[in-house]
Amino acid sequence: MIEVYPKKERDSKRLFNINIDSQMGDSYAQSKIIVLQKIVSKIAKKLPNDNSEITLGFKSQQKSKRIVPVARSLKSMDAFPIND
């Protein structure tokens, strides 16, 4: 599993806010999430095997969770459906 997340707290907050706004129905934020999902999906197609996974997200504030996914894909499948 490959986890990708912003290293800077400022960038992590931006991704967090985009994710929240997209869930609240903000169409601009939703389009940003779709673009990120498409990028992750394209990268996943180049992974070495069908069981490899790439996840893009932000670090959770909770200790029990590592990363809150915004986009996740396997080589053969997108975990979050991409709706155009």
KOLKOL-546199 format. One line per field, with one value per atom (N, C-alpha, C): residue in one letter; residue number from 1; x, y, z. Coordinates in nm, 2 decimals. Layout:
pado A|...
gutor NUM|...
px X|...
py Y|...
pz Z|...
***
This chain:
pado M|M|M|I|I|I|E|E|E|V|V|V|Y|Y|Y|P|P|P|K|K|K|K|K|K|E|E|E|R|R|R|D|D|D|S|S|S|K|K|K|R|R|R|L|L|L|F|F|F|N|N|N|I|I|I|N|N|N|I|I|I|D|D|D|S|S|S|Q|Q|Q|M|M|M|G|G|G|D|D|D|S|S|S|Y|Y|Y|A|A|A|Q|Q|Q|S|S|S|K|K|K|I|I|I|I|I|I|V|V|V|L|L|L|Q|Q|Q|K|K|K|I|I|I|V|V|V|S|S|S|K|K|K|I|I|I|A|A|A|K|K|K|K|K|K|L|L|L|P|P|P|N|N|N|D|D|D|N|N|N|S|S|S|E|E|E|I|I|I|T|T|T|L|L|L|G|G|G|F|F|F|K|K|K|S|S|S|Q|Q|Q|Q|Q|Q|K|K|K|S|S|S|K|K|K|R|R|R|I|I|I|V|V|V|P|P|P|V|V|V|A|A|A|R|R|R|S|S|S|L|L|L|K|K|K|S|S|S|M|M|M|D|D|D|A|A|A|F|F|F|P|P|P|I|I|I|N|N|N|D|D|D
gutor 1|1|1|2|2|2|3|3|3|4|4|4|5|5|5|6|6|6|7|7|7|8|8|8|9|9|9|10|10|10|11|11|11|12|12|12|13|13|13|14|14|14|15|15|15|16|16|16|17|17|17|18|18|18|19|19|19|20|20|20|21|21|21|22|22|22|23|23|23|24|24|24|25|25|25|26|26|26|27|27|27|28|28|28|29|29|29|30|30|30|31|31|31|32|32|32|33|33|33|34|34|34|35|35|35|36|36|36|37|37|37|38|38|38|39|39|39|40|40|40|41|41|41|42|42|42|43|43|43|44|44|44|45|45|45|46|46|46|47|47|47|48|48|48|49|49|49|50|50|50|51|51|51|52|52|52|53|53|53|54|54|54|55|55|55|56|56|56|57|57|57|58|58|58|59|59|59|60|60|60|61|61|61|62|62|62|63|63|63|64|64|64|65|65|65|66|66|66|67|67|67|68|68|68|69|69|69|70|70|70|71|71|71|72|72|72|73|73|73|74|74|74|75|75|75|76|76|76|77|77|77|78|78|78|79|79|79|80|80|80|81|81|81|82|82|82|83|83|83|84|84|84
px 0.08|0.00|0.09|0.05|0.13|0.03|0.07|-0.01|0.06|-0.02|0.04|-0.05|0.02|-0.05|0.04|-0.02|0.06|0.15|0.27|0.37|0.35|0.31|0.29|0.15|0.14|0.01|-0.09|-0.04|-0.12|-0.19|-0.11|-0.16|-0.26|-0.23|-0.32|-0.46|-0.45|-0.58|-0.66|-0.58|-0.65|-0.72|-0.66|-0.72|-0.84|-0.82|-0.93|-1.05|-1.03|-1.14|-1.20|-1.13|-1.18|-1.27|-1.22|-1.30|-1.43|-1.43|-1.55|-1.65|-1.59|-1.68|-1.74|-1.67|-1.73|-1.84|-1.83|-1.93|-2.05|-2.03|-2.15|-2.21|-2.17|-2.24|-2.17|-2.06|-1.99|-1.94|-1.99|-1.96|-1.81|-1.76|-1.62|-1.53|-1.56|-1.48|-1.49|-1.61|-1.64|-1.56|-1.55|-1.47|-1.32|-1.27|-1.13|-1.11|-1.20|-1.19|-1.19|-1.27|-1.28|-1.15|-1.09|-0.96|-0.85|-0.85|-0.75|-0.78|-0.90|-0.93|-0.89|-0.90|-0.86|-0.71|-0.64|-0.49|-0.44|-0.50|-0.47|-0.50|-0.61|-0.65|-0.55|-0.51|-0.41|-0.28|-0.23|-0.11|-0.12|-0.24|-0.26|-0.25|-0.28|-0.27|-0.13|-0.03|0.11|0.17|0.09|0.14|0.18|0.27|0.33|0.23|0.13|0.04|-0.10|-0.20|-0.34|-0.37|-0.29|-0.32|-0.25|-0.17|-0.11|-0.22|-0.20|-0.30|-0.23|-0.29|-0.24|-0.36|-0.33|-0.43|-0.37|-0.46|-0.43|-0.52|-0.47|-0.56|-0.48|-0.54|-0.47|-0.47|-0.37|-0.35|-0.47|-0.52|-0.63|-0.59|-0.67|-0.65|-0.65|-0.72|-0.74|-0.62|-0.57|-0.45|-0.49|-0.61|-0.65|-0.65|-0.67|-0.67|-0.54|-0.49|-0.36|-0.39|-0.47|-0.49|-0.64|-0.70|-0.83|-0.83|-0.88|-0.86|-0.96|-0.90|-0.98|-0.99|-0.89|-0.88|-0.81|-0.86|-0.79|-0.82|-0.71|-0.73|-0.63|-0.68|-0.60|-0.56|-0.47|-0.44|-0.56|-0.64|-0.76|-0.89|-0.89|-1.02|-1.01|-1.10|-1.10|-1.19|-1.14|-1.21|-1.32|-1.30|-1.41|-1.45|-1.57|-1.61|-1.60|-1.55|-1.53|-1.65|-1.72|-1.85|-1.81|-1.83|-1.80|-1.93
py -0.12|0.00|0.12|0.22|0.34|0.45|0.52|0.63|0.76|0.86|0.99|1.09|1.18|1.29|1.41|1.53|1.65|1.65|1.69|1.70|1.82|1.93|2.06|2.06|2.11|2.12|2.21|2.31|2.40|2.33|2.25|2.18|2.07|2.01|1.91|1.97|2.09|2.16|2.19|2.23|2.26|2.14|2.03|1.90|1.86|1.88|1.85|1.94|2.07|2.16|2.13|2.10|2.06|1.94|1.84|1.72|1.75|1.83|1.87|1.94|2.04|2.12|2.03|1.94|1.85|1.76|1.72|1.64|1.73|1.86|1.95|2.00|1.95|1.98|2.09|2.14|2.24|2.19|2.23|2.17|2.20|2.31|2.34|2.25|2.22|2.13|1.99|1.95|1.82|1.80|1.90|1.89|1.87|1.93|1.92|1.77|1.72|1.58|1.48|1.51|1.42|1.42|1.54|1.55|1.47|1.49|1.41|1.26|1.22|1.08|1.02|1.10|1.06|1.05|1.14|1.14|1.01|0.98|0.86|0.74|0.73|0.62|0.60|0.70|0.69|0.64|0.69|0.64|0.49|0.45|0.31|0.21|0.26|0.17|0.13|0.20|0.17|0.09|0.05|-0.02|-0.16|-0.23|-0.35|-0.47|-0.48|-0.59|-0.54|-0.63|-0.60|-0.57|-0.62|-0.61|-0.48|-0.41|-0.29|-0.18|-0.09|0.01|0.15|0.25|0.39|0.47|0.54|0.62|0.77|0.86|1.00|1.05|1.12|1.17|1.27|1.29|1.38|1.30|1.34|1.28|1.31|1.21|1.22|1.29|1.36|1.42|1.31|1.20|1.09|1.00|0.96|0.87|0.73|0.69|0.55|0.54|0.65|0.65|0.71|0.65|0.70|0.81|0.78|0.87|0.87|0.98|0.99|1.00|0.89|0.89|0.99|1.05|1.13|1.06|0.99|0.91|0.78|0.67|0.54|0.45|0.39|0.30|0.18|0.07|-0.05|-0.04|-0.12|-0.13|-0.16|-0.25|-0.29|-0.23|-0.14|-0.09|0.04|0.13|0.25|0.23|0.25|0.23|0.33|0.45|0.55|0.57|0.54|0.56|0.71|0.72|0.86|0.89|1.00|1.04|1.16|1.16|1.28|1.36
pz 0.00|0.00|0.00|-0.09|-0.09|-0.04|0.06|0.11|0.08|0.02|-0.02|0.06|0.12|0.19|0.20|0.21|0.22|0.34|0.33|0.44|0.52|0.46|0.53|0.59|0.71|0.78|0.70|0.64|0.56|0.45|0.38|0.26|0.30|0.42|0.47|0.51|0.57|0.60|0.47|0.37|0.24|0.19|0.19|0.14|0.23|0.36|0.45|0.42|0.40|0.37|0.24|0.14|0.01|0.03|0.10|0.12|0.20|0.30|0.37|0.28|0.21|0.12|0.02|-0.04|-0.14|-0.08|0.04|0.11|0.14|0.15|0.18|0.05|-0.06|-0.19|-0.27|-0.23|-0.31|-0.44|-0.55|-0.68|-0.72|-0.68|-0.71|-0.64|-0.51|-0.43|-0.48|-0.52|-0.58|-0.71|-0.79|-0.91|-0.88|-0.78|-0.74|-0.69|-0.61|-0.57|-0.69|-0.78|-0.90|-0.98|-0.99|-1.06|-0.98|-0.85|-0.77|-0.78|-0.78|-0.80|-0.94|-1.04|-1.17|-1.18|-1.11|-1.11|-1.04|-0.92|-0.85|-0.93|-1.00|-1.08|-1.19|-1.25|-1.36|-1.31|-1.20|-1.13|-1.10|-1.04|-1.00|-1.11|-1.23|-1.35|-1.38|-1.32|-1.34|-1.23|-1.13|-1.01|-1.06|-0.99|-1.03|-1.04|-0.95|-0.95|-0.91|-0.93|-0.91|-0.76|-0.67|-0.53|-0.47|-0.55|-0.50|-0.49|-0.39|-0.37|-0.35|-0.40|-0.37|-0.31|-0.21|-0.14|-0.13|-0.16|-0.14|-0.04|0.06|0.17|0.26|0.37|0.47|0.60|0.69|0.82|0.91|0.97|1.06|1.19|1.26|1.39|1.50|1.46|1.56|1.55|1.67|1.67|1.61|1.62|1.58|1.42|1.35|1.21|1.16|1.05|0.99|0.89|0.79|0.68|0.64|0.62|0.57|0.42|0.35|0.21|0.13|0.03|-0.06|-0.20|-0.23|-0.35|-0.32|-0.37|-0.35|-0.47|-0.52|-0.63|-0.63|-0.68|-0.70|-0.85|-0.89|-1.04|-1.12|-1.08|-1.16|-1.12|-1.02|-0.97|-0.89|-0.91|-0.83|-0.71|-0.59|-0.47|-0.45|-0.50|-0.49|-0.64|-0.67|-0.81|-0.86|-0.98|-1.03|-1.11|-1.07|-1.14|-1.22|-1.35|-1.43|-1.45
***
